[in-house]
Amino acid sequence: YGFNNTKPPFDNHLVRKAFSAAINRQALIDYILKGGQIPATTFTCPGLFGHIPAEEGVGIDYDLEAAKKYLADAGYPEGKGLPEITLMFNTSEFQSKIAQAIQQMWKETLGVEVNLTNQEWKVYLETLTEDAPQIFCLDWSADYADANNFVYEIFHSTDSDNHIKWHNAEFDSVVEEAAREFDPAKRYELYKRAEQILCEEEVAIVPIFYDAIQWMVKPRLQRTFSPLGGQHFDQWKIVK
């Protein structure tokens, strides 16, 4: 989920932190999605260079007490005093189920009533470009197997669509440096720092899950996989 970082109350990073910490990603996967998705606290997905594994501890995971404290520290204890809040998503039964589940989590944990609304895809994209709502839903699939395609090209303040209307000088500098750096170890650390700023310190967005595709395969079939979704059928083997 993205926040319009210019619209109250999400111009306050503590409110954004509260809304992120109040999402039980694993419960959403276990009881609503049921498709083998992976909980996400950072944006770049597994299988790509620059993905930060969960064990690195980057991002904000589900934490009921922390969520309440963030909101109280922002000046809205138990959600009191918050303006009307709207979550918008593209018209889809799948997105509707997710939105309703998270809406309930925010209500139970934070005491916040969030309005849900949806638009058809073409109109929705125009809305995000012209005047993104307080909270909105988007996903991203890799064009190539590198974090540059996820952090720089989506969230750089001036060199991306920047639907979230977010500007952070350190983040811009870090992803620019990562794009120029040749040393993989240094690039990894730069992308780690970028994810810390984006998803943990500023919480400009809320990563929710990495999607998954389920395949039924006979045990005799040895398959190869590509992080970009290619199948490479010519490399598959039947094992006796």
C-alpha positions, 0 to 999 in steps of 0.5 A: 500500500502506498501513502500520499505523503502530503495528505493528512494524517499521512504527512506524519511518519508516526501515523504511517508507522502505526498503519504498517505495524497494525497489518498482520501480514501472515494472518492475511496470507493464511486466512484470506489469500491462501496462495503461498505468498510471502510476508513482506517488510521490504519492497524488492522481491526475493530472487532479485539482487538487492532483496533484503531477507527478513532475517536482516530485520529491515522494515516494520513487521506486525506489532500490535503494541507498537502500532498503538504507541506510534499512533498515540505518539502522533497525537491520535490515541486510539485513533481519536482526532484522526481525519476521515481516511480513505483506502482506494484500490482498483476494481477487483474481487482479490483486492477487495478481499485484501482491503476488507481484511486490512480495514478490519485490522486497522479498526481492531488494532488502532480503533480507526474506521477506514473508508474503502473505494475502488475504480476501474483500472484506467481511471484508477491510474489517472487518479494516482497520477493526478491526485492520489488518495491517502492510501492506495494499492499497487503492485510491481513486477520486475523488468529486470533482476535488480533492486534499481528497478524497484527502489530508484525507478519507483520512488526516486523523488524526481526521476520516477512517477512518485505517486506517493509524493515523497521526497527524501534527500538521503534516499535519492542520494543512496539509490543514485549511488547504488546505480553507479556502484560496481561492487556488489557488496557495496551495492547490497549495503546501499540497497539495504539502507534504501529499504530502511529509509523507505519502509522502516524510518519513513514508511513511505509505503507499506510492503504487504506480501510477495506474490506467488504462483502455485504449480502442480508438478510430477515428482519426476520432473526437474524444473528450472526457475527464473525470478522474472517468471521465465520457464526455460522449458528446454532445461527441464528434465524427466528423472527416472 
